[in-house]
């Protein structure tokens, strides 16, 4: 929980710096390197978290490309949105993944679960709509707002993440690999793929002009990414579906709550209605998402 909260707000602080706002592909490539190194270390016999299993590079290209979009687009959303909108839009991953599974594989979920997802979607819509509009500030604070391009990247990121989730399920069956084994194969490929896009997509700042504390924050972000990957092994191995759902909901509530406080918005802001509606409905949707993945 702490590493997830830490990486969101650390990344937000980095992306708020104009020098790094358009450094998304470089930043994602760096994170993939951190992920690959972490998985390599924990796969060694000393840790024994999982047994490495190799797959062909060409075979992994579609999944690696999908992973790139799954990271770059949400990062762009975080750069151009408030943390609250960014995190609430991520909740839409559950209904969109359910929809994709239905369209592609005719997989269905219970009617009650579908009804539970409706207030989630409505709540995200309300929050996004009012977050774009100027709001009454909290005394002493300038309120943060979300741009239209931030909403676009948020929705595009959710679509990319949903496609990535469905694709992972297909690769699980196709290659008979665990999530850790798949990630171990695709992270290095994704990192190299993004390096080819850096000259065209990124605006590289004058590195000598970047203050030392900003480099420290970038290293912290990589460290948080490593901690998230390591903790996932223990969460999967040592907790059941209820515990996993509770942890996931607490992370969402914590990030949204802290993001709201830091945004400088008043509690009377109409976007608060959407926040409450989404958060209240999220536990049910999380349970639906977990059950879907078990199937």
ZANU-759772 format. One record per residue (C-alpha): residue number from 0; y, z, x. Coordinates in steps of 0.2 Angstrom, whole numbers, plus 5000, padded with zeros to 4 digits. Example, Ala and Ser with C-alpha at 12.3 -4.5 7.8 and 13.67 -1.06 7.14 Angstrom:
2
@i: 0, v: 4978, w: 5039, u: 5062
@i: 1, v: 4995, w: 5036, u: 5068
% end
This chain:
295
@i: 0, v: 5000, w: 5000, u: 5000
@i: 1, v: 5012, w: 5005, u: 5014
@i: 2, v: 5009, w: 4989, u: 5024
@i: 3, v: 5011, w: 4978, u: 5008
@i: 4, v: 5027, w: 4986, u: 5003
@i: 5, v: 5033, w: 4986, u: 5022
@i: 6, v: 5030, w: 4967, u: 5024
@i: 7, v: 5039, w: 4962, u: 5008
@i: 8, v: 5055, w: 4972, u: 5012
@i: 9, v: 5054, w: 4968, u: 5031
@i: 10, v: 5052, w: 4949, u: 5027
@i: 11, v: 5066, w: 4950, u: 5014
@i: 12, v: 5078, w: 4957, u: 5027
@i: 13, v: 5073, w: 4944, u: 5040
@i: 14, v: 5075, w: 4930, u: 5027
@i: 15, v: 5092, w: 4937, u: 5022
@i: 16, v: 5098, w: 4932, u: 5039
@i: 17, v: 5105, w: 4915, u: 5038
@i: 18, v: 5097, w: 4911, u: 5055
@i: 19, v: 5080, w: 4914, u: 5048
@i: 20, v: 5082, w: 4908, u: 5030
@i: 21, v: 5075, w: 4891, u: 5034
@i: 22, v: 5062, w: 4896, u: 5047
@i: 23, v: 5048, w: 4897, u: 5034
@i: 24, v: 5035, w: 4886, u: 5042
@i: 25, v: 5037, w: 4894, u: 5060
@i: 26, v: 5036, w: 4911, u: 5052
@i: 27, v: 5020, w: 4907, u: 5042
@i: 28, v: 5012, w: 4900, u: 5057
@i: 29, v: 5016, w: 4916, u: 5067
@i: 30, v: 5008, w: 4926, u: 5053
@i: 31, v: 4992, w: 4915, u: 5053
@i: 32, v: 4991, w: 4918, u: 5072
@i: 33, v: 4992, w: 4937, u: 5068
@i: 34, v: 4979, w: 4935, u: 5054
@i: 35, v: 4967, w: 4925, u: 5065
@i: 36, v: 4968, w: 4937, u: 5080
@i: 37, v: 4966, w: 4952, u: 5068
@i: 38, v: 4950, w: 4944, u: 5061
@i: 39, v: 4944, w: 4940, u: 5078
@i: 40, v: 4945, w: 4958, u: 5084
@i: 41, v: 4937, w: 4966, u: 5068
@i: 42, v: 4923, w: 4954, u: 5069
@i: 43, v: 4918, w: 4960, u: 5086
@i: 44, v: 4902, w: 4970, u: 5087
@i: 45, v: 4913, w: 4986, u: 5091
@i: 46, v: 4920, w: 4985, u: 5073
@i: 47, v: 4907, w: 4974, u: 5065
@i: 48, v: 4918, w: 4971, u: 5049
@i: 49, v: 4910, w: 4954, u: 5046
@i: 50, v: 4899, w: 4942, u: 5055
@i: 51, v: 4909, w: 4926, u: 5060
@i: 52, v: 4902, w: 4910, u: 5053
@i: 53, v: 4909, w: 4893, u: 5058
@i: 54, v: 4913, w: 4878, u: 5047
@i: 55, v: 4919, w: 4860, u: 5052
@i: 56, v: 4938, w: 4858, u: 5054
@i: 57, v: 4938, w: 4842, u: 5043
@i: 58, v: 4929, w: 4852, u: 5030
@i: 59, v: 4941, w: 4866, u: 5030
@i: 60, v: 4957, w: 4855, u: 5030
@i: 61, v: 4960, w: 4855, u: 5011
@i: 62, v: 4958, w: 4874, u: 5010
@i: 63, v: 4969, w: 4876, u: 5026
@i: 64, v: 4983, w: 4865, u: 5018
@i: 65, v: 4982, w: 4875, u: 5002
@i: 66, v: 4984, w: 4891, u: 5012
@i: 67, v: 5000, w: 4884, u: 5020
@i: 68, v: 5007, w: 4881, u: 5003
@i: 69, v: 5001, w: 4898, u: 4997
@i: 70, v: 5011, w: 4907, u: 5010
@i: 71, v: 5027, w: 4895, u: 5013
@i: 72, v: 5032, w: 4893, u: 4995
@i: 73, v: 5031, w: 4912, u: 4991
@i: 74, v: 5041, w: 4916, u: 5007
@i: 75, v: 5054, w: 4903, u: 5001
@i: 76, v: 5055, w: 4912, u: 4984
@i: 77, v: 5058, w: 4928, u: 4993
@i: 78, v: 5072, w: 4921, u: 5003
@i: 79, v: 5081, w: 4914, u: 4988
@i: 80, v: 5077, w: 4928, u: 4975
@i: 81, v: 5078, w: 4946, u: 4973
@i: 82, v: 5062, w: 4956, u: 4978
@i: 83, v: 5060, w: 4961, u: 4959
@i: 84, v: 5059, w: 4943, u: 4953
@i: 85, v: 5048, w: 4938, u: 4968
@i: 86, v: 5036, w: 4952, u: 4964
@i: 87, v: 5035, w: 4950, u: 4946
@i: 88, v: 5032, w: 4931, u: 4947
@i: 89, v: 5017, w: 4935, u: 4958
@i: 90, v: 5010, w: 4944, u: 4943
@i: 91, v: 5009, w: 4926, u: 4934
@i: 92, v: 4995, w: 4922, u: 4946
@i: 93, v: 4983, w: 4930, u: 4934
@i: 94, v: 4986, w: 4920, u: 4919
@i: 95, v: 4989, w: 4904, u: 4929
@i: 96, v: 4972, w: 4906, u: 4938
@i: 97, v: 4964, w: 4909, u: 4921
@i: 98, v: 4971, w: 4893, u: 4914
@i: 99, v: 4966, w: 4883, u: 4930
@i: 100, v: 4948, w: 4890, u: 4928
@i: 101, v: 4947, w: 4885, u: 4910
@i: 102, v: 4954, w: 4868, u: 4913
@i: 103, v: 4943, w: 4864, u: 4928
@i: 104, v: 4927, w: 4874, u: 4925
@i: 105, v: 4929, w: 4878, u: 4906
@i: 106, v: 4928, w: 4897, u: 4911
@i: 107, v: 4935, w: 4908, u: 4897
@i: 108, v: 4941, w: 4926, u: 4896
@i: 109, v: 4940, w: 4938, u: 4881
@i: 110, v: 4953, w: 4935, u: 4867
@i: 111, v: 4960, w: 4953, u: 4870
@i: 112, v: 4963, w: 4948, u: 4888
@i: 113, v: 4973, w: 4933, u: 4883
@i: 114, v: 4984, w: 4943, u: 4871
@i: 115, v: 4987, w: 4955, u: 4885
@i: 116, v: 4994, w: 4941, u: 4897
@i: 117, v: 5007, w: 4935, u: 4884
@i: 118, v: 5019, w: 4950, u: 4887
@i: 119, v: 5017, w: 4948, u: 4906
@i: 120, v: 5023, w: 4930, u: 4904
@i: 121, v: 5037, w: 4934, u: 4892
@i: 122, v: 5043, w: 4949, u: 4903
@i: 123, v: 5044, w: 4938, u: 4919
@i: 124, v: 5054, w: 4925, u: 4909
@i: 125, v: 5066, w: 4938, u: 4903
@i: 126, v: 5068, w: 4946, u: 4920
@i: 127, v: 5071, w: 4929, u: 4928
@i: 128, v: 5083, w: 4923, u: 4915
@i: 129, v: 5094, w: 4938, u: 4917
@i: 130, v: 5092, w: 4939, u: 4935
@i: 131, v: 5101, w: 4922, u: 4938
@i: 132, v: 5116, w: 4928, u: 4928
@i: 133, v: 5129, w: 4939, u: 4936
@i: 134, v: 5127, w: 4957, u: 4931
@i: 135, v: 5137, w: 4973, u: 4930
@i: 136, v: 5136, w: 4981, u: 4947
@i: 137, v: 5131, w: 4999, u: 4951
@i: 138, v: 5146, w: 5008, u: 4958
@i: 139, v: 5147, w: 5006, u: 4976
@i: 140, v: 5135, w: 4992, u: 4977
@i: 141, v: 5136, w: 4973, u: 4976
@i: 142, v: 5122, w: 4967, u: 4965
@i: 143, v: 5109, w: 4954, u: 4971
@i: 144, v: 5105, w: 4939, u: 4961
@i: 145, v: 5092, w: 4925, u: 4960
@i: 146, v: 5096, w: 4907, u: 4962
@i: 147, v: 5088, w: 4893, u: 4952
@i: 148, v: 5080, w: 4886, u: 4968
@i: 149, v: 5073, w: 4904, u: 4970
@i: 150, v: 5065, w: 4903, u: 4953
@i: 151, v: 5058, w: 4885, u: 4957
@i: 152, v: 5050, w: 4891, u: 4973
@i: 153, v: 5043, w: 4907, u: 4964
@i: 154, v: 5035, w: 4896, u: 4951
@i: 155, v: 5029, w: 4883, u: 4964
@i: 156, v: 5022, w: 4898, u: 4974
@i: 157, v: 5012, w: 4904, u: 4959
@i: 158, v: 5005, w: 4887, u: 4956
@i: 159, v: 5000, w: 4885, u: 4974
@i: 160, v: 4992, w: 4903, u: 4975
@i: 161, v: 4982, w: 4899, u: 4959
@i: 162, v: 4976, w: 4883, u: 4966
@i: 163, v: 4972, w: 4892, u: 4982
@i: 164, v: 4962, w: 4905, u: 4972
@i: 165, v: 4952, w: 4893, u: 4963
@i: 166, v: 4949, w: 4883, u: 4979
@i: 167, v: 4942, w: 4898, u: 4988
@i: 168, v: 4930, w: 4901, u: 4974
@i: 169, v: 4923, w: 4883, u: 4976
@i: 170, v: 4922, w: 4886, u: 4995
@i: 171, v: 4913, w: 4902, u: 4993
@i: 172, v: 4899, w: 4893, u: 4983
@i: 173, v: 4900, w: 4877, u: 4994
@i: 174, v: 4899, w: 4886, u: 5011
@i: 175, v: 4891, w: 4902, u: 5006
@i: 176, v: 4904, w: 4912, u: 5016
@i: 177, v: 4913, w: 4928, u: 5012
@i: 178, v: 4932, w: 4928, u: 5010
@i: 179, v: 4934, w: 4935, u: 5028
@i: 180, v: 4923, w: 4921, u: 5035
@i: 181, v: 4933, w: 4908, u: 5026
@i: 182, v: 4950, w: 4916, u: 5032
@i: 183, v: 4944, w: 4917, u: 5050
@i: 184, v: 4940, w: 4898, u: 5050
@i: 185, v: 4956, w: 4892, u: 5040
@i: 186, v: 4970, w: 4903, u: 5048
@i: 187, v: 4970, w: 4894, u: 5065
@i: 188, v: 4969, w: 4877, u: 5057
@i: 189, v: 4984, w: 4882, u: 5045
@i: 190, v: 4994, w: 4889, u: 5060
@i: 191, v: 4992, w: 4872, u: 5069
@i: 192, v: 4996, w: 4862, u: 5054
@i: 193, v: 5012, w: 4871, u: 5051
@i: 194, v: 5017, w: 4868, u: 5069
@i: 195, v: 5018, w: 4850, u: 5066
@i: 196, v: 5030, w: 4853, u: 5052
@i: 197, v: 5042, w: 4864, u: 5061
@i: 198, v: 5053, w: 4850, u: 5069
@i: 199, v: 5055, w: 4843, u: 5052
@i: 200, v: 5056, w: 4858, u: 5040
@i: 201, v: 5064, w: 4872, u: 5050
@i: 202, v: 5081, w: 4875, u: 5057
@i: 203, v: 5079, w: 4883, u: 5073
@i: 204, v: 5092, w: 4896, u: 5078
@i: 205, v: 5099, w: 4899, u: 5096
@i: 206, v: 5085, w: 4911, u: 5102
@i: 207, v: 5097, w: 4919, u: 5114
@i: 208, v: 5109, w: 4923, u: 5101
@i: 209, v: 5096, w: 4932, u: 5090
@i: 210, v: 5098, w: 4951, u: 5092
@i: 211, v: 5084, w: 4962, u: 5098
@i: 212, v: 5082, w: 4972, u: 5082
@i: 213, v: 5078, w: 4955, u: 5073
@i: 214, v: 5064, w: 4951, u: 5085
@i: 215, v: 5057, w: 4969, u: 5082
@i: 216, v: 5057, w: 4966, u: 5064
@i: 217, v: 5047, w: 4950, u: 5066
@i: 218, v: 5035, w: 4959, u: 5076
@i: 219, v: 5034, w: 4973, u: 5063
@i: 220, v: 5030, w: 4959, u: 5050
@i: 221, v: 5016, w: 4953, u: 5060
@i: 222, v: 5009, w: 4971, u: 5062
@i: 223, v: 5010, w: 4974, u: 5044
@i: 224, v: 5001, w: 4957, u: 5041
@i: 225, v: 4987, w: 4964, u: 5053
@i: 226, v: 4986, w: 4980, u: 5044
@i: 227, v: 4985, w: 4972, u: 5027
@i: 228, v: 4970, w: 4962, u: 5033
@i: 229, v: 4961, w: 4977, u: 5041
@i: 230, v: 4964, w: 4988, u: 5026
@i: 231, v: 4956, w: 4975, u: 5014
@i: 232, v: 4939, w: 4977, u: 5023
@i: 233, v: 4939, w: 4996, u: 5019
@i: 234, v: 4946, w: 4993, u: 5001
@i: 235, v: 4932, w: 4980, u: 4997
@i: 236, v: 4919, w: 4991, u: 5005
@i: 237, v: 4924, w: 5008, u: 4999
@i: 238, v: 4932, w: 5007, u: 4982
@i: 239, v: 4926, w: 5001, u: 4965
@i: 240, v: 4935, w: 4989, u: 4953
@i: 241, v: 4945, w: 5003, u: 4945
@i: 242, v: 4952, w: 5009, u: 4962
@i: 243, v: 4956, w: 4992, u: 4967
@i: 244, v: 4965, w: 4989, u: 4951
@i: 245, v: 4975, w: 5005, u: 4952
@i: 246, v: 4980, w: 5001, u: 4970
@i: 247, v: 4986, w: 4984, u: 4965
@i: 248, v: 4996, w: 4990, u: 4951
@i: 249, v: 5004, w: 5004, u: 4961
@i: 250, v: 5009, w: 4991, u: 4974
@i: 251, v: 5017, w: 4981, u: 4961
@i: 252, v: 5026, w: 4995, u: 4953
@i: 253, v: 5032, w: 5002, u: 4970
@i: 254, v: 5039, w: 4985, u: 4976
@i: 255, v: 5048, w: 4981, u: 4959
@i: 256, v: 5055, w: 4999, u: 4958
@i: 257, v: 5062, w: 4999, u: 4976
@i: 258, v: 5068, w: 4981, u: 4974
@i: 259, v: 5077, w: 4986, u: 4959
@i: 260, v: 5086, w: 5001, u: 4967
@i: 261, v: 5091, w: 4990, u: 4982
@i: 262, v: 5097, w: 4976, u: 4971
@i: 263, v: 5112, w: 4986, u: 4965
@i: 264, v: 5109, w: 4982, u: 4947
@i: 265, v: 5113, w: 4994, u: 4933
@i: 266, v: 5099, w: 5001, u: 4922
@i: 267, v: 5108, w: 4994, u: 4907
@i: 268, v: 5105, w: 4976, u: 4914
@i: 269, v: 5095, w: 4966, u: 4902
@i: 270, v: 5083, w: 4961, u: 4915
@i: 271, v: 5076, w: 4978, u: 4915
@i: 272, v: 5068, w: 4974, u: 4898
@i: 273, v: 5058, w: 4961, u: 4906
@i: 274, v: 5053, w: 4972, u: 4921
@i: 275, v: 5047, w: 4986, u: 4909
@i: 276, v: 5037, w: 4973, u: 4898
@i: 277, v: 5029, w: 4965, u: 4913
@i: 278, v: 5024, w: 4982, u: 4922
@i: 279, v: 5018, w: 4989, u: 4906
@i: 280, v: 5006, w: 4974, u: 4903
@i: 281, v: 5001, w: 4972, u: 4921
@i: 282, v: 4986, w: 4985, u: 4922
@i: 283, v: 4977, w: 4975, u: 4908
@i: 284, v: 4980, w: 4959, u: 4917
@i: 285, v: 4975, w: 4966, u: 4933
@i: 286, v: 4958, w: 4971, u: 4926
@i: 287, v: 4956, w: 4954, u: 4918
@i: 288, v: 4959, w: 4946, u: 4935
@i: 289, v: 4947, w: 4957, u: 4944
@i: 290, v: 4933, w: 4954, u: 4931
@i: 291, v: 4936, w: 4936, u: 4932
@i: 292, v: 4933, w: 4936, u: 4951
@i: 293, v: 4917, w: 4946, u: 4949
@i: 294, v: 4911, w: 4933, u: 4938
% end
